[in-house]
């Protein structure tokens, strides 16, 4: 799309003079105009359109849309062709009516003062300042209906995010920069990809006569704008929508201070979902915290680190397969000359380390120590079997304490703390030293991927917005092999037992329709006065299918509730991730011949299909096409032909999903959303363009507009999920 011409500098532009002398409302981008005689020189810029950002399936995540800035004509000589008033005479009345549309974004007294100041300064036209710039098309139309004399609009553009709260810290936002006179990325990928997205402004120069027309015989110099490139991400909108819903639920239900998660394909490093809470609506910038926790915020991860420690002991040949240790508590001495840590039965000057929640598991094997998540087991490993220097080397191999080489995402390094013997021991079970969630998923990719560590990435390609040709792309990249395939397999087996054993610390994460492996973690949080004894970081690292992991989820939150929290939101994310990775229950077990009747029923429940092309087809065709698919289909409107569909054609869907189709009806009516998921409601929003306020988590239990009632883009719809 061609860019828009805006005023550059302080010279008067031709179309403004044309407006004044012909009494037609064709406003320029100037802040004000004055009458001039004679000729002048127009020097304007042609704004380039900023490129759009899409998810992996081409869903728009960020785009430029038309916006409008309000102007007020104060010239009392301005009249229309039929003598109608074309200037503002009632400043307060006009301001109050504008406020009736714009709400709290404007202040009536400020609007009145702005117009009065401009009039006193001899200005014939003025913008109205805060709250009146770059308003939406809907607001513009509402103001036009008021028929306010002297009020008009300058067309411009603004950055729009159709999905609102959606990987907000990762995507960031772009907004109009008054100094640069264009939309500029201010945070996240919008900022990191600025050079690719922004485009190059054009220019136009010509001489004009006193009537505003271009002088004949003079030279016109014009340079076309070059629009920005489009960017495609690896994010999967279905996974991300479920992740947003789950994190929001966790924040509310667990009274969490913060929550974050990463969903990634094991074999490729593609990031399918990314969340950081507290979050914000990218259209509103009501930002409580600018911290992108998965990449920017190092923390002590707790027992999830034990998988790395065990991998180091196994791979280095220092794992005591047949040995046992006494769990409960660990007292020790330290020989500074040799660096040797030795367990002792008596009290010492060093702090005693205990298993979580005062548990005493008795004398157990090291395998069982992992399954039960024993801190003492880690201490015994590091004191008697795994040298500290070797452990440190493996931490480095796994990529800790250095930045992850993920394109366009700034990330922290974390801090290695081996200052004291207690720090070495504590690092083994995820305390003392700090890491990022991004480092954790990169490290665990080696465990899930037969020892091969994959670089995470979220930007898939940059595309020329004119030709659709790929300018630059990113793909899977191995960044090391910190452990052998045999070591990785052994750790995965232990993680499988964490879930499958009754006494496993992650048994709550077992799922009927897929074999899951996991490692749980509960980390203390360090403060100025030591560790907080009330608030903890709870986390889980999950992957599936157990025998050949395809997708991984790392989910964390900070809360007082570390025991009876609701794990269902986490499992919902995992289930959506499995669908995205095209994993069904029939693929989740290595021994399908011995599956029970129950698991066969689950397999039926997880039947997968490829979504067909239904757009531009009749309802009869749709009915025939979906007849053999065990899916629920909702058709919006009573039209004869489908004009939009969800999911998109080519996507993998399961028999548990709801298909939503939009027909070419002239009017739409409210469907019965009972039982709909947040993803379903969001899909309805995207298809119809009718915004819906969503609260809660789970499935829809109530809706503000009755089923069958006519709805439009102006309808105020809210639904509650429980």
Secondary structure, DSSP 8 states (H G I E B T S, - for coil): ----EEE-SSS--HHHHHHHHHT-----S-S------S-EEEEEEE------EE-TTS-EEEEEEEEEEEEEE--TT-B-TTS-B-S---HHHHHHHHHHHHGGGS-HHHHHHHHHHHHHTT-SEEE--TTSSSB-HHHHHHHHHT--TTEEEEEEEEEE-TTSSSSHHHH--EEEETTTTEEEE-SHHHHHTHHHHS-B-EEEEEEE-TTS-B-TTS--EEE--B---EEEES--HHHHHHHHHHHHHHHHHTT-SEEEEEEEETTT-BEEEEEEES---TTTT--S----HHHH--B--GGGGHHHHHHHHHHTT---TT-EEE-SEEEEEEETTTTEEEEESS--SS--EE-GGG----EEEHHHHHHHT-HHHHHHHHHHTS-HHHHHHHHHHTTTTS----TT------B---SSHHHHHHHHTT-SSBB-HHHHHHHHHHHHTTT--B--B-EEEEE-TTT--EEEE----B----S-HHHHHHHHHHHHHHHHSTT-TTGGG-BTTB--EEEEEEEEEEETTEEEEEEEEEEEEEEESTTS--EEEEEEEEES--SS---HHHHHHHHHHHHHTT--GGGS-S-GGG--HHHHHHHHHT-EEE----TT-BHHHHHHHHTTS--EEEEESS-SBEEEEES-TT-EEETTSEEEEEE--SSEE----TT-BHHHHHHHHHHH---EEEEESSBEEEESS-TT-EE-TT--EEEEE-
